[in-house]
Amino acid sequence: MSTRNLWNRYARYFNAEEGIVFPADQPELDLYAQIRKEHTGTCLEIGAGSGRLAGSLHGHSVTVALEPSDSMLAGWKASDCGLAARVQGTGERMPFRTASFPLVCFPYNGLQCVPEEEIRIGIIDEAFRVTAPGGVFLLEVSPVFARRDSEPLTERYNANMPDGTRLVLKEKVERRRNPDSIKYHMFYTTTDRGSETTEVITLDLAVASRYQMVTLLKNAGFRDIIEWGNYDRSPYDDELSPRLLLLAVKGI
């Protein structure tokens, strides 16, 4: 199944989790808003989903939201649609001119959702191409996935939805070593007026180490790479940091 088709199926569950089951991560929103203030030119968000960061990345200059999934683009709130120019497309073949954006972002482990290594390399190369000289690229990944092992089927949540339905997620984690990735087998059961339906979504996430990500950025041509371990811009620590944010510069 293509990544686009997968996210077309997964979109309603992802959006429910990000907007209803779990509260918004305010430090994340604040970081991207601050980055946007510091880099005031035209902005590109790769993998913009349903506009989760639209408010944070909105600025005086144009923000472009690139997203491959039809369902994600259809899920934008009316209030967010005016905050960015939405474009359907993939990160490895961006429909933009070279050196178009002083600020390019790829948030929320989006790169790890691409299991094919050659496509991940292509996305970083394209990010370098569309970043303007002197501009920056902000990439977010989670090296902590590398420490997660296989887990049996477990209920993750049981939540009431605004439309009166009930959504239950049971998840089985499968850690694979060749290739080095982690599979999330997610069983979503929706109960509506006593009737139950279950849909199975399998998300294959690439394991991404700090070394691998820094090497990818350097090989693409980025330099002056800053490493943060959380949204507060604390220094990255291999053992303690919950995530890795890399801010890289394209030379002039």
C-alpha positions in Angstrom: 0.0 0.0 0.0 1.3 3.5 -0.9 2.0 6.0 1.8 -0.7 8.2 0.4 -3.4 5.5 0.6 -2.3 4.5 4.1 -2.7 8.1 5.3 -6.0 8.4 3.6 -7.3 5.5 5.7 -5.4 6.6 8.9 -6.4 10.3 8.7 -9.6 10.2 10.7 -8.0 8.2 13.5 -4.8 10.4 13.6 -6.9 13.6 13.7 -9.1 12.2 16.4 -6.1 11.3 18.5 -4.3 14.7 18.0 -7.4 16.8 18.5 -9.7 14.9 20.8 -8.2 11.9 22.6 -5.0 13.7 23.5 -4.7 17.4 24.3 -2.6 19.7 22.0 1.1 19.8 22.9 1.4 23.5 23.7 5.2 23.5 23.9 5.3 22.1 20.4 2.9 24.7 19.1 4.9 27.5 20.9 8.2 26.3 19.4 7.0 26.4 15.8 5.4 29.8 16.4 8.6 31.2 17.7 10.6 29.7 14.8 8.2 31.3 12.4 8.7 34.7 14.1 12.5 34.3 13.8 12.3 33.4 10.1 9.8 35.7 8.6 10.0 34.9 4.9 7.9 32.4 2.9 7.5 29.1 4.9 7.0 25.5 3.7 5.6 22.8 6.0 6.2 19.3 4.6 3.6 16.8 5.7 1.1 19.4 6.9 -1.7 16.9 7.6 -5.0 18.5 8.6 -3.4 21.8 9.6 -2.4 21.0 13.1 0.4 23.6 13.0 -1.4 26.0 10.7 -1.9 28.6 13.4 1.7 28.3 14.7 3.3 28.7 11.2 1.0 31.4 10.0 3.0 34.6 9.5 3.1 37.9 7.5 4.6 36.1 4.6 3.0 33.1 2.8 3.0 29.7 4.4 2.7 26.7 2.1 1.3 23.4 3.5 2.4 20.4 1.4 0.5 17.1 2.1 0.0 14.0 0.0 -3.2 12.7 1.6 -6.6 13.7 0.2 -8.2 12.8 3.5 -5.8 15.0 5.5 -6.4 18.0 3.2 -10.1 17.5 3.4 -9.9 17.5 7.2 -8.7 21.2 7.5 -11.0 23.3 9.7 -12.6 26.2 7.9 -10.8 28.6 10.3 -7.4 27.2 9.3 -7.9 27.2 5.5 -6.9 30.9 5.2 -3.7 30.5 7.2 -1.8 28.6 4.5 -1.8 27.8 0.8 -2.5 24.0 0.7 -0.7 22.0 -2.0 -1.1 18.3 -2.6 2.2 16.6 -3.3 5.0 14.5 -1.9 8.2 15.5 -0.2 10.5 13.6 -2.6 9.0 15.4 -5.7 8.1 18.9 -4.5 6.3 21.1 -7.0 8.3 24.2 -6.1 11.1 26.2 -7.7 14.6 25.8 -6.4 15.5 28.1 -3.4 11.9 29.2 -2.8 11.6 29.1 1.0 13.7 30.8 3.7 12.1 28.4 6.2 11.3 24.7 5.6 9.8 22.5 8.3 9.2 18.7 8.5 7.6 18.2 11.9 6.3 15.4 14.0 8.4 12.3 12.9 7.1 12.7 9.4 10.3 11.5 7.9 10.1 8.2 9.9 6.7 7.5 8.4 8.5 6.9 5.1 9.9 3.3 5.3 11.9 3.4 2.1 15.5 4.7 2.8 15.9 6.0 -0.8 12.7 8.1 -0.5 13.8 9.5 2.8 17.1 10.6 1.2 15.1 12.1 -1.7 13.0 14.1 0.7 16.0 15.6 2.4 17.6 16.4 -0.9 14.4 18.1 -2.1 14.3 20.0 1.2 17.8 21.3 0.5 16.8 22.2 -3.1 13.8 24.3 -2.1 15.4 26.0 0.8 16.7 29.5 0.0 20.4 30.2 0.4 20.9 31.3 4.0 17.6 29.7 4.9 16.9 27.0 7.5 15.4 23.5 7.5 13.9 22.2 10.8 13.5 18.4 11.0 11.9 16.5 13.9 12.4 12.8 14.5 12.3 10.4 17.5 15.4 8.3 18.1 13.7 6.8 21.2 11.9 4.4 18.8 15.2 2.6 18.6 14.8 1.5 22.2 11.3 0.2 21.9 10.8 -3.6 21.6 7.9 -5.7 20.5 4.8 -5.5 22.7 1.7 -7.7 22.8 -1.8 -6.5 21.8 -2.7 -3.8 24.4 -5.6 -1.4 24.7 -4.2 2.2 24.4 -7.4 4.2 24.9 -11.2 4.0 25.0 -12.7 7.4 24.2 -16.0 9.1 23.5 -16.1 11.2 20.3 -17.9 14.4 19.8 -20.3 12.8 17.3 -21.5 10.3 20.0 -19.5 7.3 18.8 -16.9 5.5 20.8 -13.4 4.9 19.6 -11.1 2.1 21.0 -7.5 1.6 20.0 -5.8 -1.7 20.6 -2.2 -1.8 19.4 0.5 -4.5 18.8 4.1 -3.4 18.4 6.5 -5.4 16.2 10.2 -4.5 16.3 12.1 -5.6 13.2 15.9 -5.6 12.9 16.2 -6.1 9.1 15.3 -3.5 8.0 15.6 -1.6 11.3 12.0 -0.4 11.8 9.1 -0.7 14.2 5.6 -1.6 13.1 2.5 -0.5 14.8 -0.5 -2.8 14.1 -3.4 -0.6 15.2 -6.9 -2.0 15.6 -9.5 0.8 15.7 -13.0 -0.2 16.8 -15.8 2.3 16.4 -19.1 1.8 18.3 -22.1 3.7 16.9 -25.6 3.0 18.3 -24.5 -0.5 19.5 -22.9 -1.5 16.1 -19.2 -2.1 16.1 -16.7 -1.9 13.2 -13.0 -2.5 13.3 -10.4 -1.3 10.9 -6.7 -2.4 11.0 -4.0 0.2 10.2 -0.4 -0.8 10.1 2.2 2.0 10.4 5.8 1.1 9.6 8.2 3.6 11.2 11.9 3.8 10.3 14.3 3.9 13.2 16.3 7.1 13.0 19.4 7.7 15.1 21.0 11.1 15.7 24.0 10.0 13.6 21.9 8.9 10.7 19.9 12.2 10.6 22.9 14.4 10.9 24.6 12.5 8.1 21.5 12.8 5.9 21.5 16.6 6.3 25.2 17.0 5.8 25.2 14.7 2.7 22.4 16.9 1.2 24.5 20.0 1.7 23.2 21.5 5.0 25.6 22.9 7.5 25.7 24.6 11.0 23.4 21.9 12.4 21.9 22.7 15.8 20.5 19.7 17.9 17.7 20.1 20.4 16.3 17.4 22.6 12.8 18.9 23.2 10.5 21.8 22.2 12.2 24.0 24.9 15.4 23.9 22.8 17.3 22.0 25.4 20.5 20.3 24.2 20.0 16.8 22.8 20.9 13.8 25.0 20.9 10.3 23.5 19.5 8.8 26.7 17.2 11.5 28.1 15.7 13.4 25.2 12.2 12.5 24.1 12.8 13.7 20.6 15.4 15.2 18.3 15.0 18.5 16.5 17.6 19.5 14.0 17.9 23.1 12.7 20.2 23.2 9.6 21.3 26.1 7.5 21.7 26.1 3.7 24.9 28.0 2.9 24.9 31.2 0.8 
